[in-house]
Amino acid sequence: MPETVGIVLNERESLKAETAQQLEKILSSKGITSFRYEIGSKIKETLYQKRPPILVLDYILGDYSTGLDVLEALQDIPEDERPITFFLTDEPSASVATAAMRAGARHFLDIGSPRALSELVEEIETTKRTTKTPPISEPHYEKMDDLIFESKSMQLLHAELQTESTQHTPLPLFYGESGVGKKTLAMAYAQSAGFSPLAITCLDLRYNLSDPNRVISPRRGSKGLLLMNVEADDGEFLEALAAQAAYLKKISSSYIVLGTTEDSQTADAWSKLIGGHVFQIPSLKDRSADISPFVQKFSREAAKILGIKCTPLSSKLIDTLTQKEWRNGLTQLREVILYAQQFQSQHDSDMSQVLEETYSRSAEYYTLKDLNASSPSRALIQGMLEKHRYRYRIVAAKLGISIADIHNILYEADAA
């Protein structure tokens, strides 16, 4: 039986060799087996024969082939046996990215992006959960007492969370900016209320096509439901929750429904329509006292998952990080610390310079991501829907928008 993930990067280049090694370690820490294939003249034949369930593929494969050639060769394999492929490369060409997606690649990631590895690992984990590949190890969810509440604003939130979880307050919603830890806090809250996070179904409403009433109804073996990104709902889930609110509140001691959102109007609607309790999570700029313990936490995480000796950060460096703007909150801070510690362990560079360069690249990435977040055209959406046989979830995922956004763009154009 092949390893779950096959890694095929042009490791003659130092960055790609380091990336392949780092990816292998991260996957291993999550209980996911992987194998780094050596690129040779028979690489296409090797991958055709081995057929790893998931394949991480570079574009330029030495002097022998390209990732597009490999994808073409894999087309002869029956679809249910064909590797699910992710491109991880430094080839910036839009034409290559388009060709890769047309040939069946699930995602195309720029290896130079600070978030490339974390996005790739998230994609691999999601793929494993939704396919017939061997199951991953159970995820670890932190308990309330393990979380960081150093800042005054978070201490106030902590007290509120403890009070409401003790009272089994039904239908809690966690509202805050991207990257503030909404899902982490929601799962910790559920644990404090007596529910195992492993028995709670998580559903991202950006990619949902299921009937809301069927999803919300308690299922055998499930102890709860976490609805993530509720702002992506076009109203159907809120209506279904409102219709079932009395029943869900009645069974709140044995079944819990939680939500997360970044949108204030959605939070207001949740409170008014279904009578749920809204926890507002402070942004990172209002939690400066939390930065230092988070930096230490992420450094310990880097040492564990990457197997490296981390450089302790001075109070001056931490103060510098505290003054930075973190567009994607803790997610961005974690990426910067992990990458900087990994780079420092291999190159013995000046940590202040490494942190500054890593932060600059990360800030540029999230700035561009925000600028590119404008709605795609109706023509583009219609073309992608035709290409993907009107599978809305796939089109929404590829465009980085919600299914509700697709409907809005198409039908608003009709109304105009």
C-alpha positions as CSV (number, residue, x, y, z in Angstrom):
1,M,0.0,0.0,0.0
2,P,1.5,3.4,-1.0
3,E,2.1,6.2,1.4
4,T,-0.8,8.6,1.7
5,V,1.1,11.6,0.3
6,G,3.6,11.5,-2.5
7,I,6.0,14.5,-2.6
8,V,7.6,15.3,-5.9
9,L,9.6,18.6,-5.7
10,N,12.8,19.5,-7.6
11,E,15.0,19.0,-4.5
12,R,18.2,20.1,-6.4
13,E,17.0,23.6,-5.4
14,S,17.7,24.2,-1.7
15,L,14.3,25.9,-1.0
16,K,12.4,23.0,-2.4
17,A,14.5,20.5,-0.6
18,E,13.9,22.3,2.7
19,T,10.2,22.6,1.9
20,A,9.9,18.9,1.1
21,Q,11.6,18.0,4.4
22,Q,9.4,20.4,6.4
23,L,6.2,19.2,4.7
24,E,7.2,15.6,5.5
25,K,7.8,16.4,9.2
26,I,4.5,18.4,9.5
27,L,2.5,15.5,7.9
28,S,4.2,13.0,10.2
29,S,3.3,15.0,13.3
30,K,-0.4,14.8,12.1
31,G,-0.2,11.0,11.6
32,I,-0.1,11.2,7.8
33,T,2.4,9.1,6.0
34,S,4.4,10.5,3.1
35,F,7.2,9.7,0.7
36,R,9.6,12.0,-1.2
37,Y,10.1,10.6,-4.7
38,E,13.5,11.1,-6.4
39,I,13.1,12.7,-9.8
40,G,14.5,10.7,-12.6
41,S,13.9,9.8,-16.3
42,K,11.1,7.4,-15.2
43,I,9.3,9.7,-12.8
44,K,6.0,9.6,-14.8
45,E,6.1,5.8,-15.0
46,T,6.9,5.6,-11.3
47,L,4.0,7.8,-10.2
48,Y,1.7,6.0,-12.6
49,Q,2.6,2.7,-10.9
50,K,2.7,3.8,-7.3
51,R,-0.4,6.0,-7.4
52,P,-0.2,7.7,-4.0
53,P,-3.7,8.8,-3.0
54,I,-2.5,12.4,-2.7
55,L,0.3,13.9,-4.8
56,V,2.2,17.2,-4.1
57,L,3.8,18.1,-7.5
58,D,6.3,20.6,-8.7
59,Y,6.2,22.2,-12.2
60,I,9.8,21.7,-13.4
61,L,10.9,18.1,-12.6
62,G,14.6,18.3,-13.3
63,D,15.6,17.8,-16.9
64,Y,13.1,15.0,-17.4
65,S,9.6,16.3,-17.3
66,T,7.1,18.7,-16.0
67,G,4.2,18.4,-13.6
68,L,1.8,19.0,-16.5
69,D,3.3,15.9,-18.2
70,V,2.7,13.9,-15.1
71,L,-0.9,15.0,-14.9
72,E,-1.4,14.1,-18.5
73,A,0.0,10.6,-17.9
74,L,-2.3,10.1,-14.8
75,Q,-5.4,10.8,-16.9
76,D,-5.3,7.2,-18.1
77,I,-5.9,6.0,-14.5
78,P,-9.6,5.5,-13.5
79,E,-10.9,8.5,-11.7
80,D,-11.5,6.7,-8.4
81,E,-7.9,5.5,-8.4
82,R,-6.2,8.7,-9.7
83,P,-4.1,10.7,-7.2
84,I,-5.6,13.9,-6.0
85,T,-2.9,16.4,-7.0
86,F,-1.7,19.7,-5.5
87,F,0.8,21.9,-7.3
88,L,3.5,23.5,-5.1
89,T,5.9,25.4,-7.2
90,D,7.7,28.7,-7.8
91,E,6.4,28.9,-11.3
92,P,4.4,32.2,-11.3
93,S,2.9,31.8,-14.8
94,A,-0.9,32.2,-14.8
95,S,-1.0,30.0,-17.9
96,V,0.7,27.2,-16.1
97,A,-1.7,27.5,-13.2
98,T,-4.7,27.5,-15.5
99,A,-3.3,24.5,-17.4
100,A,-2.7,22.6,-14.2
101,M,-6.3,23.2,-12.9
102,R,-7.7,22.2,-16.3
103,A,-5.7,19.0,-16.1
104,G,-7.2,18.1,-12.8
105,A,-5.0,19.7,-10.1
106,R,-7.0,20.4,-6.9
107,H,-5.0,23.5,-6.0
108,F,-2.0,25.6,-7.3
109,L,0.2,27.0,-4.5
110,D,3.1,29.4,-4.7
111,I,6.0,28.0,-2.7
112,G,7.2,31.5,-1.9
113,S,4.1,32.4,-0.1
114,P,4.4,32.4,3.7
115,R,1.1,30.6,4.0
116,A,1.8,28.0,1.2
117,L,2.7,25.1,3.5
118,S,-0.1,25.7,6.0
119,E,-2.7,26.0,3.2
120,L,-1.4,22.8,1.6
121,V,-1.5,20.8,4.9
122,E,-5.1,22.1,5.5
123,E,-6.0,21.0,2.0
124,I,-4.5,17.6,2.5
125,E,-6.3,17.1,5.8
126,T,-9.6,18.2,4.2
127,T,-9.0,15.8,1.3
128,K,-8.4,12.9,3.6
129,R,-11.6,13.6,5.6
130,T,-13.7,13.6,2.4
131,T,-12.2,10.7,0.5
132,K,-11.6,7.0,1.1
133,T,-7.9,7.5,2.1
134,P,-6.9,6.1,5.5
135,P,-8.2,8.3,8.3
136,I,-5.9,10.9,9.9
137,S,-5.1,10.9,13.6
138,E,-7.7,12.5,15.8
139,P,-7.3,16.3,16.0
140,H,-6.3,17.9,19.3
141,Y,-8.5,20.6,20.7
142,E,-7.3,22.8,23.5
143,K,-9.3,23.1,26.7
144,M,-10.3,26.5,28.1
145,D,-7.6,26.4,30.8
146,D,-5.0,25.9,28.1
147,L,-5.8,29.0,26.2
148,I,-4.2,32.4,26.5
149,F,-6.2,35.1,28.3
150,E,-3.4,37.6,29.4
151,S,-5.0,40.8,28.1
152,K,-7.7,42.5,30.0
153,S,-10.2,42.2,27.1
154,M,-9.6,38.5,26.9
155,Q,-9.9,38.1,30.7
156,L,-13.4,39.6,30.5
157,L,-14.3,37.3,27.7
158,H,-12.9,34.3,29.7
159,A,-15.2,35.1,32.6
160,E,-18.1,35.4,30.2
161,L,-17.3,32.1,28.6
162,Q,-17.0,30.3,31.9
163,T,-20.3,31.7,33.1
164,E,-22.3,30.8,30.0
165,S,-20.8,27.3,29.5
166,T,-21.7,26.4,33.1
167,Q,-25.3,27.5,32.5
168,H,-25.3,25.5,29.2
169,T,-26.4,28.7,27.4
170,P,-27.8,27.5,24.0
171,L,-26.9,28.5,20.5
172,P,-23.6,30.5,21.2
173,L,-22.1,32.4,18.3
174,F,-18.4,33.5,18.2
175,Y,-18.0,36.8,16.4
176,G,-14.6,38.4,15.5
177,E,-12.1,39.2,12.8
178,S,-10.3,36.6,10.7
179,G,-7.6,34.8,12.7
180,V,-8.7,35.7,16.2
181,G,-9.4,32.1,17.2
182,K,-13.1,31.7,16.8
183,K,-13.1,27.9,16.1
184,T,-10.6,27.3,18.9
185,L,-12.7,29.2,21.4
186,A,-15.9,27.6,20.2
187,M,-14.5,24.1,20.8
188,A,-13.0,25.0,24.2
189,Y,-16.5,26.4,25.1
190,A,-18.1,23.1,24.0
191,Q,-15.6,21.2,26.2
192,S,-16.4,23.4,29.2
193,A,-20.1,22.7,28.6
194,G,-19.4,19.0,28.7
195,F,-19.2,18.1,25.0
196,S,-16.4,16.3,23.3
197,P,-15.1,18.2,20.3
198,L,-14.6,15.0,18.5
199,A,-18.3,14.3,18.6
200,I,-19.2,17.7,17.1
201,T,-19.7,18.0,13.4
202,C,-18.0,21.0,11.8
203,L,-19.5,22.6,8.7
204,D,-18.1,25.5,6.7
205,L,-21.1,27.3,5.2
206,R,-19.0,28.8,2.4
207,Y,-18.9,25.3,0.7
208,N,-22.2,23.8,1.8
209,L,-24.9,22.4,-0.5
210,S,-26.8,20.4,2.0
211,D,-30.4,21.0,3.2
212,P,-30.2,23.1,6.3
213,N,-33.0,21.3,8.1
214,R,-31.3,18.0,7.6
215,V,-27.9,19.3,8.7
216,I,-29.3,21.0,11.9
217,S,-31.3,17.9,13.1
218,P,-29.3,15.9,15.6
219,R,-27.7,12.7,14.2
220,R,-27.0,9.5,15.9
221,G,-23.5,9.6,17.4
222,S,-23.2,13.4,17.1
223,K,-23.3,15.6,20.1
224,G,-23.3,18.9,18.3
225,L,-22.8,21.1,15.2
226,L,-20.4,23.9,14.6
227,L,-21.5,26.2,11.7
228,M,-18.4,28.1,10.5
229,N,-18.6,31.3,8.5
230,V,-22.3,31.9,9.1
231,E,-22.1,35.1,7.1
232,A,-21.8,32.9,3.9
233,D,-25.4,31.7,4.5
234,D,-28.0,33.2,2.2
235,G,-30.5,33.1,5.0
236,E,-31.7,29.4,4.8
237,F,-29.7,28.3,7.8
238,L,-30.7,31.2,10.0
239,E,-34.4,30.5,9.0
240,A,-34.0,26.8,9.8
241,L,-32.3,27.6,13.1
242,A,-35.1,30.0,14.0
243,A,-37.7,27.4,13.2
244,Q,-35.9,24.8,15.4
245,A,-34.6,27.2,18.1
246,A,-37.1,26.2,20.8
247,Y,-36.3,22.5,20.3
248,L,-32.5,23.1,20.2
249,K,-32.7,25.1,23.4
250,K,-34.7,22.3,25.1
251,I,-32.0,19.7,24.3
252,S,-29.1,22.1,24.8
253,S,-27.7,19.9,27.7
254,S,-27.3,16.9,25.4
255,Y,-26.8,18.6,21.9
256,I,-25.0,21.9,21.2
257,V,-25.2,24.1,18.1
258,L,-22.5,26.8,17.8
259,G,-21.5,29.3,15.1
260,T,-18.7,31.6,14.0
261,T,-18.8,34.7,11.9
262,E,-16.7,37.8,10.9
263,D,-19.8,39.9,10.1
264,S,-21.5,42.1,12.7
265,Q,-24.9,42.0,10.8
266,T,-24.8,38.2,10.9
267,A,-24.1,38.4,14.7
268,D,-27.1,40.7,15.2
269,A,-29.3,38.4,13.1
270,W,-28.2,35.4,15.1
271,S,-29.1,37.1,18.3
272,K,-32.5,38.5,17.2
273,L,-33.8,35.7,15.0
274,I,-32.8,32.7,17.1
275,G,-32.1,34.2,20.5
276,G,-28.5,32.9,20.6
277,H,-25.8,34.3,22.8
278,V,-23.0,36.2,20.9
279,F,-19.5,36.2,22.2
280,Q,-17.4,39.1,20.7
281,I,-13.7,38.2,20.4
282,P,-11.3,41.2,20.6
283,S,-9.0,41.8,17.6
284,L,-5.3,41.1,18.1
285,K,-4.6,44.9,18.2
286,D,-6.6,45.0,21.4
287,R,-4.8,42.1,22.9
288,S,-1.1,43.3,23.0
289,A,-0.5,41.4,26.3
290,D,-1.3,38.2,24.5
291,I,1.4,38.5,21.9
292,S,4.3,37.4,24.0
293,P,2.7,34.1,25.3
294,F,1.5,33.4,21.7
295,V,5.0,33.9,20.3
296,Q,6.4,31.5,22.9
297,K,3.6,29.0,22.2
298,F,4.2,29.1,18.5
299,S,8.0,28.7,19.0
300,R,7.4,25.6,21.0
301,E,5.1,24.3,18.3
302,A,7.8,24.9,15.7
303,A,10.3,22.9,17.8
304,K,7.8,20.0,18.1
305,I,6.5,19.7,14.6
306,L,9.7,20.6,12.7
307,G,12.2,18.9,15.1
308,I,14.4,22.0,15.5
309,K,16.0,24.0,18.3
310,C,14.2,27.3,18.4
311,T,15.8,30.7,19.1
312,P,14.3,32.5,22.2
313,L,13.0,35.9,21.2
314,S,14.1,38.9,23.2
315,S,11.6,41.2,24.8
316,K,12.7,43.8,22.2
317,L,11.8,41.6,19.3
318,I,8.5,40.7,20.9
319,D,7.7,44.4,21.5
320,T,8.5,44.9,17.8
321,L,6.0,42.2,16.8
322,T,3.4,43.6,19.2
323,Q,3.5,46.9,17.3
324,K,2.9,45.2,13.9
325,E,-0.4,45.1,12.1
326,W,-1.6,41.5,11.8
327,R,-4.2,41.5,9.1
328,N,-5.0,37.8,9.7
329,G,-4.5,37.8,13.4
330,L,-3.1,34.8,15.2
331,T,-3.0,32.8,11.9
332,Q,-0.6,35.2,10.4
333,L,1.5,35.5,13.6
334,R,1.8,31.8,13.8
335,E,3.0,31.5,10.2
336,V,5.6,34.2,10.7
337,I,7.0,32.6,13.9
338,L,7.1,29.0,12.5
339,Y,8.7,30.1,9.2
340,A,11.2,32.4,11.0
341,Q,12.2,29.7,13.5
342,Q,12.6,27.2,10.7
343,F,14.7,29.5,8.6
344,Q,16.9,30.6,11.5
345,S,17.6,27.0,12.6
346,Q,19.0,26.2,9.1
347,H,20.8,29.5,8.3
348,D,21.9,30.9,11.6
349,S,20.9,34.4,10.5
350,D,20.1,37.5,12.5
351,M,16.7,36.7,14.0
352,S,15.5,40.4,13.9
353,Q,16.2,40.5,10.2
354,V,14.6,37.1,9.5
355,L,11.5,38.2,11.4
356,E,11.3,41.5,9.6
357,E,11.6,39.9,6.1
358,T,9.2,37.1,7.0
359,Y,6.6,39.6,8.3
360,S,7.0,41.8,5.2
361,R,6.3,38.9,2.9
362,S,3.4,37.8,5.0
363,A,1.9,41.4,5.1
364,E,2.3,41.7,1.4
365,Y,0.5,38.4,0.8
366,Y,-2.5,39.3,3.0
367,T,-2.7,42.8,1.5
368,L,-2.8,41.4,-2.0
369,K,-5.3,38.8,-0.9
370,D,-7.6,41.6,0.4
371,L,-7.2,43.5,-2.8
372,N,-8.0,40.4,-4.9
373,A,-11.1,39.7,-2.8
374,S,-13.4,41.7,-5.1
375,S,-16.2,39.8,-6.7
376,P,-15.5,37.9,-9.9
377,S,-17.4,38.7,-13.0
378,R,-20.7,37.0,-13.9
379,A,-19.1,35.7,-17.1
380,L,-16.2,34.1,-15.2
381,I,-18.6,32.4,-12.8
382,Q,-20.8,31.1,-15.6
383,G,-17.8,29.7,-17.5
384,M,-16.5,27.9,-14.4
385,L,-20.0,26.5,-13.6
386,E,-20.2,25.0,-17.1
387,K,-16.6,23.6,-16.8
388,H,-17.3,22.0,-13.5
389,R,-20.8,20.8,-14.4
390,Y,-22.6,23.2,-12.1
391,R,-20.9,21.9,-9.0
392,Y,-21.3,25.1,-7.0
393,R,-19.2,24.0,-4.1
394,I,-16.1,23.4,-6.3
395,V,-16.5,26.7,-8.2
396,A,-16.9,28.6,-4.9
397,A,-13.8,27.0,-3.5
398,K,-11.7,27.8,-6.5
399,L,-12.9,31.4,-6.6
400,G,-12.5,31.8,-2.9
401,I,-16.1,33.0,-2.4
402,S,-19.2,31.5,-0.9
403,I,-22.0,29.7,-2.7
404,A,-24.3,32.6,-1.6
405,D,-21.9,35.0,-3.3
406,I,-22.3,33.1,-6.6
407,H,-26.0,33.3,-6.5
408,N,-25.9,37.0,-5.6
409,I,-23.6,37.9,-8.5
410,L,-25.7,35.8,-11.0
411,Y,-29.1,36.9,-9.9
412,E,-28.3,40.6,-9.2
413,A,-27.0,40.8,-12.8
414,D,-30.4,39.4,-13.9
415,A,-32.3,41.9,-11.8
416,A,-30.2,44.7,-13.2
